Amino acid sequence: MRPTVRGEVDGRASGRTAIEAIGLGKRYRRRWALRDCTFRLPAGRICALVGPNGAGKSTLLSLASGLARPSEGSVRVCGTAPATAAGRPVIAHLAQDRPLYPALTVAETLRLGRALNPGRWSGRCAERIVRDGRIPLDARVAALSGGQRTRLALALAFAKRPELLLLDEPLADLDPLARHRIAALLLAEAAAHGTTVVLSSDLLAELDGVCDYLLVLGGGRVRLAGEVDDVIGAHALVMGPHRGAGLPPQVAAHPVVEAQLSGGRFTAVVQRNGTVAAGLWETAEPSLEELLLAYLRAPDAPELIAPSAEPVSAPLRRRPGNKPGIPGMPRNGPPRPAALPGGRAEVPRGAARTRHDHHSGKGAAA
Ligand SMILES: Nc1ncnc2c1ncn2[C@@H]1O[C@H](COP(=O)(O)OP(=O)(O)OP(=O)(O)O)[C@@H](O)[C@H]1O
């Protein structure tokens, strides 16, 4: 189940914007870490930030928190620039390296958090997260395990009661039970306080049921963006018998994200360009995990920015062939030929799926 029921407090219906990036880019020397990044994240969402290693996820979070400055373009957070007196108090950023003072104890760290966030700090929230992980208050930070440090850093981030919580791989070094509990806490806190959360993660199966908004990066660019339901609804998973070369023309008429042909059957994820014509094939809605895997396996698949992710303060710069958005439908140009990755007619043994395991990876926090 996706988190669709959120309180009135959440700003979901308010039309407020948590992050708006316009042509945002970051260059380190001659190499672009992020390029031409344009999207809007409405307030009150829990956004999954997904992409392969080096895609630019941490860079985007650093730009949104004001830790790094853009080389080009702009990013606004909760209506203000992030690295300003107005921006700093409303943003909490859990960076990948979990910056904490090793010489302080857990209790001293929490006291420092209170002192640095006057008027916003929730001691109860911080203590609950620390107590839930059975972390001794008198332990030195240097003596904590990786998972315990993550939990303490999460306690600091949550207790600040930010409007925007930027979490870089927050679940990576937690055990499965802790992951489940932190994900549940995330949902509860976001629902109770209307916090917008951006959560970068490689744990694809655990994002379904937690996140209701999606931002996929690849090669420093936005590849997929929008409400999870819009993005999933704009795709179809098509499976059927495979005859001849490539996909049936009726299926290939849609922009193909990924196609696998094996054992006399094909499985394809396509961007729906209208209804997929009836034939000797079945169509289904891909699960979030299936969709993400398809995009990760196919780095050259066409991008899709749902209307729910289009910025309001500047029109989306369209690449040649892109069409204006139709609600719930892909906004891309003419369909690509149904080429298989690497132009091969077959995928290697073991790489193909022969069984459709629909909605297999449900809800960490359901
Ligand atoms: N401080 C830096 N100096 C030079 N290059 C950097 C720096 N930070 C990031 N990069 C480069 O920018 C690109 C994007 O890095 P980034 O850390 O944002 O990716 P990521 O998607 O978070 O990756 P991962 O999943 O591995 O954490 C990479 O090619 C990386 O080498």
The ligand as a Tripos MOL2 file, in Angstrom:
@<TRIPOS>MOLECULE
LIG
   31    33     1     0     0
SMALL
NO_CHARGES

@<TRIPOS>ATOM
      1 N1         33.8390   16.3940   -4.2820 N.pl3     1 LIG1
      2 C1         33.9140   15.8500   -5.4780 C.ar      1 LIG1
      3 N2         34.9610   16.0680   -6.2890 N.ar      1 LIG1
      4 C2         35.0340   15.5400   -7.5240 C.ar      1 LIG1
      5 N3         34.0770   14.7470   -8.0660 N.ar      1 LIG1
      6 C3         33.0030   14.4890   -7.3060 C.ar      1 LIG1
      7 C4         32.8560   15.0160   -5.9860 C.ar      1 LIG1
      8 N4         31.6680   14.5870   -5.4920 N.ar      1 LIG1
      9 C5         31.1130   13.8270   -6.4530 C.ar      1 LIG1
     10 N5         31.8970   13.7780   -7.5410 N.ar      1 LIG1
     11 C6         31.6020   13.0570   -8.7890 C.3       1 LIG1
     12 O1         30.2980   13.3980   -9.1930 O.3       1 LIG1
     13 C7         29.6000   12.2800   -9.7020 C.3       1 LIG1
     14 C8         28.3080   12.1080   -8.9080 C.3       1 LIG1
     15 O2         28.6460   11.7430   -7.5780 O.3       1 LIG1
     16 P1         27.5460   11.5410   -6.4540 P.3       1 LIG1
     17 O3         28.2810   11.2500   -5.1870 O.co2     1 LIG1
     18 O4         26.6220   12.7010   -6.4560 O.co2     1 LIG1
     19 O5         26.7880   10.2540   -6.9910 O.3       1 LIG1
     20 P2         25.7740    9.2880   -6.2280 P.3       1 LIG1
     21 O6         24.6340    9.0430   -7.1610 O.co2     1 LIG1
     22 O7         25.4330    9.8320   -4.8910 O.co2     1 LIG1
     23 O8         26.6530    7.9680   -6.0960 O.3       1 LIG1
     24 P3         26.6220    6.7840   -4.9870 P.3       1 LIG1
     25 O9         25.3630    6.0160   -5.1990 O.co2     1 LIG1
     26 O10        27.8460    5.9890   -5.3320 O.co2     1 LIG1
     27 O11        26.7060    7.4270   -3.6300 O.co2     1 LIG1
     28 C9         30.5500   11.0950   -9.5960 C.3       1 LIG1
     29 O12        31.1440   10.9140  -10.8470 O.3       1 LIG1
     30 C10        31.5650   11.5440   -8.5790 C.3       1 LIG1
     31 O13        32.8270   10.9710   -8.8360 O.3       1 LIG1
@<TRIPOS>BOND
     1     1     2 1
     2     2     3 ar
     3     2     7 ar
     4     3     4 ar
     5     4     5 ar
     6     5     6 ar
     7     6     7 ar
     8     6    10 ar
     9     7     8 ar
    10     8     9 ar
    11     9    10 ar
    12    10    11 1
    13    11    12 1
    14    11    30 1
    15    12    13 1
    16    13    14 1
    17    13    28 1
    18    14    15 1
    19    15    16 1
    20    16    17 2
    21    16    18 1
    22    16    19 1
    23    19    20 1
    24    20    21 2
    25    20    22 1
    26    20    23 1
    27    23    24 1
    28    24    25 2
    29    24    26 1
    30    24    27 1
    31    28    29 1
    32    28    30 1
    33    30    31 1
@<TRIPOS>SUBSTRUCTURE
     1 LIG1         1 GROUP 0 **** ****
